[in-house]
Amino acid sequence: ITVADARHLRLLGWFGALIANSDMHLGNVALLRADARPFALAPAYDMLPMHYRPAVSGEVVPREYTVQRAPPAARDDWQQAAAMARAFWQRVSESTEISVEFRRIASAAGRALAAML
């Protein structure tokens, strides 16, 4: 992959961690097949805050949001991903298409992340 795609991949990893995507897997990212190399990074998918998935009963179970700190070498990527994650949590907390209960969770996660910046 290109240097730019490698950086994008790192950003996606941090973004997933910062939005509480607790089931990150190889399905979140893929490479586009091509006759030539380097392969290109495909658009990300299935990036959801699965840490907060409802119980089998449908109940939203209270879970603590924790912010993973970046090691010094990854600080620039972490900062950019954190800005993206803050925007994500902000949009979720303001969306009327999302339950009031989960909007509160998103708002708290956004505040916790903002406190780390």
C-alpha positions in Angstrom: 0.0 0.0 0.0 1.1 3.6 -0.4 2.5 5.7 2.4 -0.8 7.7 2.4 -2.9 4.6 2.7 -0.7 3.3 5.5 -1.4 6.5 7.4 -5.1 6.3 6.7 -5.1 2.7 8.0 -3.4 3.9 11.3 -6.0 6.7 11.5 -8.8 4.2 11.1 -7.3 2.0 13.9 -7.2 4.9 16.3 -10.6 6.2 15.2 -12.1 2.8 15.8 -10.6 2.6 19.3 -11.8 6.2 20.1 -15.4 5.5 19.1 -15.4 2.3 21.2 -15.5 -0.1 18.3 -14.7 -3.1 20.5 -15.0 -5.6 17.7 -12.4 -4.3 15.2 -11.6 -7.1 12.7 -10.2 -7.6 9.3 -13.7 -6.8 7.8 -13.4 -3.1 8.9 -10.8 -2.5 6.2 -9.9 -4.2 2.9 -7.6 -3.7 -0.1 -8.9 -3.2 -3.6 -7.6 -5.8 -6.0 -5.9 -4.4 -9.0 -3.6 -5.6 -11.8 -0.9 -3.3 -10.5 0.6 -2.6 -7.1 0.5 -1.1 -4.7 -3.0 -2.2 -3.7 -5.4 0.6 -2.7 -7.2 0.8 0.6 -10.9 0.3 0.2 -13.4 2.6 2.1 -13.9 1.6 5.7 -17.1 -0.1 6.8 -18.7 -1.5 10.0 -17.1 1.2 12.1 -19.6 1.3 15.0 -19.3 1.8 18.8 -19.9 -1.9 19.5 -18.7 -1.5 23.1 -22.3 -0.1 23.7 -24.1 -2.8 21.7 -27.5 -3.6 23.4 -27.9 -6.7 25.4 -29.8 -9.6 23.7 -32.9 -8.2 25.4 -32.5 -4.9 23.6 -31.5 -3.1 26.8 -28.7 -0.5 26.6 -26.3 -1.7 29.3 -24.3 1.0 31.0 -20.6 0.6 30.1 -17.7 2.8 30.8 -15.9 4.7 28.0 -12.2 4.7 28.3 -9.8 6.7 26.1 -6.7 4.9 25.0 -3.6 7.1 25.0 -1.2 7.0 22.1 2.4 6.2 22.5 4.6 9.2 21.6 5.4 7.9 18.2 1.7 7.7 17.3 0.7 11.0 18.8 0.1 12.9 15.5 -2.1 10.1 14.2 -3.9 9.9 17.5 -4.6 13.6 17.6 -6.1 13.6 14.1 -8.2 10.5 14.9 -9.3 12.1 18.2 -10.6 15.1 16.3 -12.5 12.8 14.0 -13.9 10.8 17.0 -15.0 14.0 18.7 -16.9 15.0 15.6 -18.5 11.6 15.5 -19.6 11.7 19.2 -20.9 15.3 18.7 -23.0 14.3 15.7 -24.3 11.2 17.5 -25.2 13.2 20.6 -27.2 15.7 18.5 -29.0 13.3 16.2 -32.7 13.0 16.8 -32.6 9.7 15.0 -30.8 8.2 17.9 -32.3 7.4 21.3 -32.1 10.0 24.1 -30.3 7.3 26.2 -27.6 6.7 23.7 -27.2 10.4 22.9 -26.4 10.9 26.6 -23.7 8.1 26.3 -22.3 9.8 23.2 -22.2 13.2 24.9 -20.3 11.7 27.9 -17.9 9.9 25.6 -17.3 13.2 23.7 -16.6 15.0 26.9 -14.2 12.3 28.1 -12.3 12.4 24.8 -12.2 16.3 24.9 -10.7 16.1 28.3 -7.8 14.1 26.9 -6.9 16.6 24.2 
